Amino acid sequence: MLYRASQVAAGTSAGVRRLGELVEEFTHRVLDPAFPCVFAPRPVLEDTLLVGLAEAGAAAEAADLLAEAAGAISKEPEQIVVIFADLPETGSLPAEREFSAEVLRLLRRLDRYDWPEATPLDPEDPRWVFWFEGVDFFFNFSTPGHRERRSRNLGPAWTAVVQSRSSFDTFAGADHRARLRIRARLAEYDAVPPHTALGSYGDPGNREAHQYFLGDGVDPGRPLVRVEDLRPPERDE
């Protein structure tokens, strides 16, 4: 279940208490004046953020919460949702990356809608976008395993920050000065240089799927999912 961030502070059940702890740490990190993303504090301060916890750390739980997120974003295109999961191998970057990929593969199998014809299946295509339940998603996967790339570590649990790709562009797409400012702040905040995969949608060299999960060091980046993972799911006639 998704909650408004302010709703979990006084939670009494174990799951809501844990979610409250994670939200508190998430809030602490993104409100740090040094945090690179200048857009991150806004939904926190305005209490528009929706949050949820996959308590058992299962991809199916995360997928259910992301289905709720799709419904919320369909109603409010600028909605930002944060999903947490306590994974068995917390702090293992390879395991956290594979969990992120598993969630995307599962979403594709569960999707009830066809992707727009103009959207290519190949994540190496600069026009590629991940669609789910009629929403053009952008994913930011952040994990405890990110130690050098601190900007991708938002607390002690696997964290997915999701929003509509088109709303992401509304905030930052045309503001190149903001992007340059964020890159400069990343260079100061992280122990490694800004990742080479970071770019602007629509640029010929941009690859959205490389940005979802960044490595912890200097690497060329690679997509979480392959073309074969993105084939249209079989549906009953």
C-alpha positions in Angstrom: 0.0 0.0 0.0 1.2 3.5 -0.8 1.0 6.3 1.8 1.6 10.0 1.9 5.0 10.4 3.5 3.6 12.4 6.4 1.1 9.5 7.2 3.8 7.0 8.3 5.4 9.0 11.0 2.9 7.8 13.7 2.4 4.3 12.3 1.8 1.5 14.8 2.2 -1.7 12.8 5.7 -3.1 12.3 5.7 -2.5 8.5 4.5 1.1 8.8 7.1 1.7 11.6 9.8 0.4 9.3 8.6 2.5 6.4 8.6 5.5 8.7 12.3 4.9 9.6 13.2 4.6 5.9 11.2 7.7 5.0 13.0 9.6 7.8 16.4 8.6 6.5 15.4 9.3 2.9 14.2 12.8 4.0 17.4 13.5 5.9 19.5 12.7 2.8 17.6 14.6 0.1 17.2 17.6 2.4 21.0 17.8 3.0 22.0 21.1 1.4 24.8 19.3 -0.3 22.6 16.7 -2.0 23.2 17.0 -5.7 19.6 16.9 -7.1 18.2 20.4 -6.7 14.7 19.1 -7.5 14.6 16.4 -4.9 13.5 18.5 -1.8 10.4 19.9 -3.4 8.0 16.8 -3.1 9.4 16.2 0.4 8.8 19.7 1.6 5.4 19.9 0.0 4.4 16.5 1.3 3.3 15.3 -2.1 5.6 12.2 -2.0 3.9 8.8 -2.0 5.9 5.9 -0.3 5.6 2.2 0.1 7.5 -0.8 1.5 7.9 -4.3 0.1 8.3 -5.8 3.5 9.5 -9.3 2.5 11.9 -7.9 -0.1 10.2 -9.7 -3.0 10.1 -8.5 -6.6 6.3 -9.3 -6.7 5.7 -7.0 -3.8 7.6 -4.2 -5.4 5.7 -4.8 -8.7 2.4 -4.5 -6.8 3.5 -1.2 -5.3 4.6 0.0 -8.7 1.2 -0.8 -10.2 -0.3 1.4 -7.5 2.3 4.0 -8.5 1.2 3.8 -12.1 -2.4 4.5 -11.0 -1.3 7.5 -8.9 0.8 8.9 -11.7 -2.1 8.5 -14.2 -4.2 10.7 -12.0 -1.5 13.2 -11.2 1.2 13.2 -13.9 3.8 15.0 -11.7 3.4 12.5 -8.8 6.7 11.1 -7.5 6.7 7.7 -5.7 9.4 6.1 -3.6 9.4 2.3 -3.1 11.6 0.6 -0.5 12.6 -3.0 -0.1 14.7 -4.8 2.6 16.6 -7.3 0.6 18.2 -10.4 2.0 21.6 -9.3 0.5 21.5 -5.7 1.5 24.7 -4.0 0.6 25.6 -6.4 -2.2 25.6 -4.2 -5.4 25.3 -7.1 -7.8 22.3 -8.6 -5.9 20.7 -5.2 -5.7 21.2 -4.6 -9.4 19.7 -8.1 -10.3 16.7 -7.4 -8.0 16.1 -4.1 -9.9 16.3 -6.0 -13.2 14.0 -8.7 -11.9 11.4 -6.0 -11.0 11.5 -4.5 -14.5 11.2 -8.0 -16.1 8.2 -8.7 -13.9 6.5 -5.4 -14.7 6.8 -6.1 -18.4 5.1 -9.5 -17.9 2.3 -8.0 -15.9 1.6 -5.0 -18.1 -1.9 -4.9 -19.4 -1.3 -2.3 -22.1 0.6 -2.3 -25.3 3.6 0.1 -25.6 3.1 3.0 -28.0 4.1 2.0 -31.5 6.7 4.7 -31.7 8.6 3.3 -28.6 11.3 0.8 -29.6 11.9 -2.3 -27.7 15.7 -2.0 -27.9 17.0 -0.2 -24.7 20.0 0.9 -26.7 17.8 3.1 -28.9 17.9 6.7 -27.7 14.1 6.9 -28.1 13.5 4.0 -25.7 11.2 4.5 -22.7 10.0 1.9 -20.2 6.2 1.9 -20.2 4.0 0.2 -17.6 0.3 0.4 -17.2 0.2 3.3 -19.7 2.8 5.3 -17.9 6.1 6.3 -19.3 8.2 5.5 -16.3 11.6 6.8 -15.3 13.4 4.8 -12.6 16.2 5.8 -10.2 17.4 2.7 -8.3 19.5 3.6 -5.3 20.9 1.1 -2.9 23.0 0.5 0.3 25.6 -1.1 -2.0 26.4 2.3 -3.6 29.3 3.4 -1.3 31.4 5.6 -3.6 28.4 7.0 -5.6 26.7 8.4 -2.5 24.0 10.2 -4.5 22.6 6.7 -5.3 22.5 5.6 -1.7 19.3 6.9 -0.1 19.3 4.9 3.1 19.5 1.3 4.4 17.1 -0.3 2.0 16.8 -0.8 -1.8 15.1 2.3 -3.0 13.2 3.0 -6.3 12.3 6.6 -7.0 9.8 6.7 -9.9 8.0 9.2 -11.9 6.7 9.8 -15.4 9.4 10.4 -17.9 7.5 13.3 -19.4 7.1 15.0 -16.0 10.8 14.5 -15.4 11.4 16.4 -18.6 9.0 19.1 -17.4 11.2 19.7 -14.3 14.6 19.5 -15.9 14.4 18.7 -19.6 14.8 22.2 -21.0 16.8 23.7 -18.1 20.4 22.9 -19.2 21.7 25.2 -16.5 20.1 23.1 -13.8 21.6 19.9 -15.3 25.0 21.5 -15.4 24.6 22.6 -11.8 23.6 19.0 -10.7 26.6 17.5 -12.5 28.9 20.0 -10.7 27.2 19.1 -7.3 27.6 15.4 -8.1 31.3 15.8 -8.6 31.5 17.3 -5.1 29.1 14.9 -3.4 30.3 11.6 -4.8 33.7 9.9 -4.4 33.7 9.1 -8.1 33.1 11.4 -11.1 29.6 11.8 -12.5 28.6 8.7 -14.5 29.1 8.9 -18.2 25.6 7.4 -18.7 23.9 10.5 -17.4 22.3 12.5 -20.2 19.3 14.2 -21.6 16.4 12.3 -23.2 16.3 12.8 -27.0 20.0 13.3 -27.4 21.4 10.8 -29.9 23.9 9.4 -27.4 21.5 9.2 -24.5 20.5 5.8 -23.1 17.7 5.8 -20.5 18.2 2.2 -19.5 21.8 2.8 -18.6 20.8 5.6 -16.1 18.3 3.5 -14.1 21.1 1.7 -12.1 24.5 3.3 -12.1 27.6 1.4 -11.1 29.6 2.4 -8.1 32.7 3.2 -10.1 33.9 4.5 -13.4 32.3 2.2 -16.0 30.5 2.6 -19.4 27.1 1.6 -18.0 24.8 -1.1 -19.3 21.0 -1.5 -19.5 19.2 -3.5 -16.8 17.1 -5.3 -19.3 17.6 -6.8 -22.8 15.4 -6.8 -25.9 14.3 -10.3 -25.1 13.1 -9.2 -21.7 10.9 -6.6 -23.3 8.9 -8.7 -25.8 5.2 -8.0 -25.5 3.6 -10.3 -22.9 1.3 -13.1 -24.0 -2.3 -12.3 -23.2 -5.3 -14.5 -23.3 -7.7 -13.8 -26.2 
